[in-house]
Amino acid sequence: MFTIIGIMLTGMLVGYLLRSKRLLWIHKVITLLIWLLLFLLGIDVGGNETIIRSLHAIGLEALAITFAAVAGSVLAAWGLWYLVYIRNKEAKQ
């Protein structure tokens, strides 16, 4: 736990120190690393016989949870966008 927090804080410090530099390539690196992590997670899940055997039972529940999570994220993002951008534009006019 402390390792994860330490890594996150170190990244924040490096980002703070490099904030004046244009790091356009960093988004591509982040995307590639996320894809790699998802691939490795898929390998781990695919190698777990218990999960594979019970996939039919947890599939519908996982689909419902995923749909609810995506819907909640979209609503939260829309609400934040509205509060930050639309309300500020209305206040300036």
C-alpha positions as CSV (number, residue, x, y, z in Angstrom):
1,M,0.0,0.0,0.0
2,F,2.8,2.4,0.9
3,T,4.6,1.5,-2.3
4,I,1.6,2.4,-4.4
5,I,1.1,5.7,-2.6
6,G,4.8,6.4,-2.9
7,I,4.9,5.7,-6.6
8,M,1.8,7.9,-7.1
9,L,3.3,10.8,-5.1
10,T,6.7,10.5,-6.9
11,G,4.8,10.7,-10.2
12,M,3.0,13.8,-9.1
13,L,6.3,15.4,-8.0
14,V,7.9,14.6,-11.4
15,G,4.8,15.9,-13.2
16,Y,4.9,19.1,-11.1
17,L,8.6,19.6,-11.8
18,L,8.1,19.0,-15.6
19,R,4.9,21.0,-15.9
20,S,6.5,23.6,-18.1
21,K,7.8,21.1,-20.6
22,R,5.6,19.8,-23.4
23,L,5.3,16.1,-23.0
24,L,3.1,15.2,-26.0
25,W,4.4,11.7,-26.2
26,I,3.3,10.8,-22.6
27,H,-0.3,10.2,-23.6
28,K,0.7,7.5,-26.2
29,V,2.9,5.8,-23.6
30,I,0.1,5.8,-21.0
31,T,-2.3,4.4,-23.6
32,L,0.1,1.6,-24.6
33,L,0.8,0.7,-20.9
34,I,-3.0,0.5,-20.2
35,W,-3.4,-1.8,-23.2
36,L,-0.5,-3.9,-21.9
37,L,-2.0,-4.1,-18.4
38,L,-5.4,-5.1,-19.8
39,F,-3.7,-7.8,-22.0
40,L,-1.8,-9.2,-18.9
41,L,-5.1,-9.1,-16.9
42,G,-6.8,-11.1,-19.7
43,I,-4.0,-13.7,-19.6
44,D,-4.4,-14.0,-15.8
45,V,-8.1,-14.4,-16.0
46,G,-7.9,-16.8,-18.9
47,G,-5.5,-19.0,-17.0
48,N,-7.8,-19.2,-13.9
49,E,-9.9,-22.3,-14.3
50,T,-12.4,-21.3,-11.6
51,I,-13.2,-18.0,-13.4
52,I,-13.5,-19.7,-16.8
53,R,-15.8,-22.5,-15.4
54,S,-18.1,-20.0,-13.7
55,L,-18.0,-17.4,-16.5
56,H,-21.6,-18.3,-17.6
57,A,-22.9,-17.7,-14.1
58,I,-21.1,-14.4,-13.5
59,G,-21.5,-13.1,-17.1
60,L,-24.9,-11.5,-16.7
61,E,-24.1,-10.0,-13.4
62,A,-20.8,-8.6,-14.7
63,L,-22.6,-7.2,-17.7
64,A,-25.2,-5.4,-15.4
65,I,-22.4,-4.0,-13.2
66,T,-20.5,-2.8,-16.2
67,F,-23.5,-1.1,-17.7
68,A,-24.3,0.6,-14.4
69,A,-20.7,1.7,-14.0
70,V,-20.5,3.1,-17.5
71,A,-23.8,4.9,-17.1
72,G,-22.7,6.4,-13.8
73,S,-19.4,7.5,-15.3
74,V,-21.1,9.2,-18.2
75,L,-23.6,11.0,-16.0
76,A,-20.9,12.1,-13.6
77,A,-18.7,13.4,-16.5
78,W,-21.7,15.2,-18.0
79,G,-22.5,16.8,-14.7
80,L,-19.0,17.9,-14.1
81,W,-18.7,19.3,-17.7
82,Y,-21.9,21.2,-17.1
83,L,-20.8,22.6,-13.8
84,V,-17.3,23.6,-15.1
85,Y,-18.0,24.8,-18.6
86,I,-21.6,25.6,-19.2
87,R,-22.3,27.3,-15.9
88,N,-19.1,29.4,-16.2
89,K,-20.1,30.5,-19.7
90,E,-23.6,31.5,-18.4
91,A,-22.0,33.4,-15.5
92,K,-19.7,35.4,-17.8
93,Q,-22.6,36.5,-20.0
